[in-house]
Amino acid sequence: MCSPEPINCFPVLVNILSNTFLRLSNSTARLRVWSRLFYVAENTELKIYIFFGLLTYLLVLAAGLPPLFAMSSVEDYKVKS
């Protein structure tokens, strides 16, 4: 029932248990469980949006780091360490 990969075992176990409890309560409904974490689709617009968002974030981060190191050096110079 389970493949050797542990990520597949839990959804199968949840499916078996939930359907067992539904049968015990005399229900005709059934549950299906998938082990895929995300919907896989090729959406190039979304990939481009995420890429440029992360690029912008990294550029802002890179612009803010050198002054941080410079201030540390100035503080060291002031206390003559």
Secondary structure, DSSP 8 states (H G I E B T S, - for coil): ---SSHHHHHHHHHHHHHHHHHHHTT-----------S-----HHHHHHHHHHHHHHHHHHHHHHHHHHHHHHHHHHHTT-
